[in-house]
Amino acid sequence: MSIDKRSSSFYFGSMRDEVFKKHRDEISKFEFNDDVAQVFDDMVDRSIPNYHEIHKIIGDLCRRAFVSGNIYDLGCSTGSTLQIIAQAFKKMDKPRPSMFGVDNSNAMIERARKKLDSFGLKDITLTTGDIEGYKMNDAGMIIMNYTLQFLEPSSRPEILKNIYDSLKPGGLFILAEKIVCHDDQIDKLLIDLYYDFKRRNGYTEMEISQKRDALENVLRPITPTAQIQMMNDAGFKKTEMIFRWYNFCCYLGIK
């Protein structure tokens, strides 16, 4: 499965990310508001390394490991992952399972609805609401792409337990997250390398600095060891980090 940049559904109606381009006297906490929703696809493409590769991995897992059941995207943002999963099933010439997306940002859900409708995917159910306590039934695959890291650390074990309990035996959980390293020196080095990545993608020093300040105490990553342990504590006995780029990674859990 290939994802062509700019020609793909990923960029449906997306503007260039300039949210932090102008100087701000006061930096407020980062929010997934309408300003962010309008540029989100460009933002994640230029800010999250290998974001498209995670989509390819999910498509591959649909082909190789998905058995049956509903598919849920927790923190579905603008709906790109759901659209790409639908595309994967179409290419496999297999019946597409029922699909659901939830996000606590109404602006994101509105853009997701427009994007999915434009691809004839009106039957994908989208919900504005919190992930905590979100009800899932007969789940064959649950996805959380860069979402858990924004939730209160104290609520994460219960959320992961809900995910595990909602999955069918053999069901898949795909979790993509930003991480911190166990060693402070290595962690600082990887952060510097990550900012080099953002510079290569056209972000200025002001944009990098202001977004970093906005995300402080909003995005709270943990170490891979802590994340795997949290998944194990939720019930997952088959867990593995299946992708990593510096301080970004993707985990797979199988029930």
N, C-alpha and C positions, 0 to 999 in steps of 0.2 A: 504494500500500500504506500503510495507516494503522496506527499503533501507539497504542492507547489506554492511558494511564497507569493504573496500579493495577488495571485490568480485564484487562490483557494477561498473557500467559505470563511476561513479563519479571519479574514480582513473585511468581512461584510460590513460596509458602512463605517469603518473605523477611521478616525482622524489620527494625525500624528500626535504623539504624546509630547505636550509642552506644558503639562500641569505645573511643573516646578521651574519653568524657564525664567520667570520674572522673580526679582528679589522680593522676599517677604520679610517685613520687620518682625513678625511673630509667626512661628511655625505651629500650626494646629495639628492635632493628631490625624493620621491618615485615615480617610474614610472612602468606602466604595460608593461614592455619590455619583450624581449625573455627570459631572466633569470627568471623573475617572472612567465611568462606563463608556463615554463617547470615544475614549482613546485606548480602552483597555487592551484590545487585541494587539495594537502596536506596542503598548507598554510592556506586555509580557513577552512579546517577541524580542524586544531589545533589552529586557531586564532579567529574564529567566533563561539561563543557558540551556539549550537543547529542549526547549519547550515542545517543539514539534516532534522530537525524538520520543518523548513520553507518549505522545499521541500514537506514534507508530508502534510502540510497545503495547499499548492498550489494544490497538487493532490486531496485532499478532496474537495477543492473549485471547481475543475473541475467536480467532481462527484455530488456535492450538489447544486451548484449555477450557473455554467456556462450554458448559454442558447444557444447562437450561435455567429458566427462571427470569425474573425481572432484573433490569439494569437500573441502578440509581447513581446519579452524580450529585454528591453532596458539596455544595459550593460551586454550582454549575456556571457561574458568571455569565458570559454572553452566549453560552450554548455550543461552543466549538467542539468540545469533546463529544457531546451527544450527537452532533451532526456527523462527526468523523466515524463514530461507532456505527451509525446507520449506514454510512457509505461502505464500511467494511463488510457488513452483512449483505449489502446489495452486491458487492463484488464477489462474495462467496456464493451468491445465489441461494441463500438460506433465508428462511422466514425470520423476520426481525422480531425479537422479544419486545414486550412492553417496556417503555423507557420513561424514567422520571428524573426531573432535575429540581433541586431546591437551592435557594439563595436568600440571604436575609436582606439583600439590596433590591428594592423594587426597580431601580434604574437598570440593574443587570438583567433582571427577569424580563423587563420590557424589550430590551435589545435582543435577548435570547429568543423571545417569541417571534420577533420580526425576522430574525435570521433563519430560524427553523421553518417558519411558515413559507419563506421564500424558496426553500428547498422541498416543499411539499410534505413537511414533517409536522403537520398540524396535530397528529395524534400523540405526540410526545407531551406528557403532562409536566407543566412547570408550576412551581409553588413558591410564593414569597413567604419566608418564615425561617425560624431558627432551626439549626440542625439538632440541637439538644431536644430530645424527645420526639424527633421526627419519626413517624411510623413507616416501617418498611415490611413488605410481605413477600415471601417466596423469592428472595433475592438470590440471583445467580452470580451477580457481579455488583460490587459497590466501589465507587471511585471517590477519592478525595485528593484533588490536585491543589497543593499549596493553599489549604484551607484550615487544617487542624492547627497550624502554627499561629493563626490569628485568634484562636479560642482560648479561654481561660485555662491555664494548666490544670487547675483543680477539677475542671469538668471533662478533661480528655479521657480519663479512664472509663467513665460512665458512657461516653460517646462511643468509644471503641468496643465496649461490652455490648452496646446496642447493635453495633454493626455485626459483631460476631454472632449474636443471637438471631439476627435477621437473615443471615446467610443460610442457604441450603447446604447440606453436606457436599463437599467438593466445590463450594462457592468461592469466588475470588474477591480479594480485597486489594486494591491498588492505591497506595498512599505515596504521593510525591510531596517532599518537604525541603525547606532550607534547614541546614544543620549547623551546629557548632562543633568544633573539634575538642578532643580531650586535652590537648596540649595548647596552651595559650600562644606560644610562639608560632606554631603551625597555623592556628586559627587566624592570627593577625595576617600571616602571609597569604592565606587563601582569600581573606577579605580584600587585601590589596590587589590580588590577581583578579578577583571578581570586579573590582572597580575599573581595572584595566579593560575588562570585557565591556563594561558600560561605556567607557570612553571610546572604544572602537566602534560602538554602535551609535555614536553621535551625541551622547549626553555630555553636557558641560560640567565643570567642577561645581558650579552653583547648583545645578540640577541634582547632582549626586549628593552633595552635602545637605541640601534642603529636604530631599526625600529621605535620606538617612535619619535626619532629625524627626521627621514626621512619623517614621516607622518605629522609633524608639519606644519601647514598652507597649507597642501594639503588635508587632511581629515578634514572637518569643520562641525561637527554635531551641531544640535540645540535641543532645548527642545521639548518634546512631545506636549506641549501646542502650541508652535510656529508652529510645523509641521501640527497639526490638523487645525490650523487657516489658514495656507497656502493652505491646501487642500480645505477647505471651500471657501476661496477666489477664488480658481480656478473654483468653481462651485459645488463641491461635498457637498451634504446636508446629505448624509448618510456616516459617517466616524466613525471608531472605531479602537483603538489599540486592536489587537486580540492576541498578544503574546508579552511577555517581559521576559528577563533574565537580571537582573542588568541594564547595560547601553546599551543593544541591544533590539530592538523591531521590530514588524511588524504591519503595519496598513492595514486596508481594506477600500476602498472607493467604493461605488456603485452609478452609475449614475441613 
